[in-house]
Amino acid sequence: DVTEIEEKEAQAKQEEQIMKEQELSNLLHEKRYLKALGLAISLDRPHTVLTVVKAILREPEGRRHLEENIVRLRKDQKEAVLAFLVTWNTNSRNCHEAQAVMETLLRHEAPDTLLQFSGIKSAVESLLPYT
């Protein structure tokens, strides 16, 4: 019977998830946005990533801080953010944040690099009608 083992694994995963949520909350409170972005992306939480982006943009010189943080993300994290911003861009409440992130990606990534992002074609096709 492996029920007990499975229950312990599920409980351990749930505890780990709670710990990561708490860590994310602490990072936002401490204004450690790069780590917060990385953690939210790793948790696959588009809304949380959007919350971090909004918090960055509320700061004085928010655009500059957003650029600094987005540029420092790894390629896979940038791909995830690109996928998230496609969804954000369809909502008028979040389109400004999506446009700010997209502008940063377009400014700091070479076209050849952007073409190598997974899902770039569908992302561009989805962004065009709303941009």
GIVEN-V826405 format. One line per field, one symbol per residue. burial: I if it has 9 or more other ideal C-beta (glycine too) atoms within 8 Angstrom, else O. Layout:
# GIVEN-V826405
burial = ???
This chain:
# GIVEN-V826405
burial = OOOOOOOOOOOOOOOOIOOIOOIIOOIIOOOOIIOIIIIIIOIOOIOIIIIIIIIIIOIOOIOOIIIOIIOOIOOOIIIIIIIIIIIIIOOOOIIOIIIIIIOIIOOOIOOOIIOOIOIIOOIOOIIOOOO
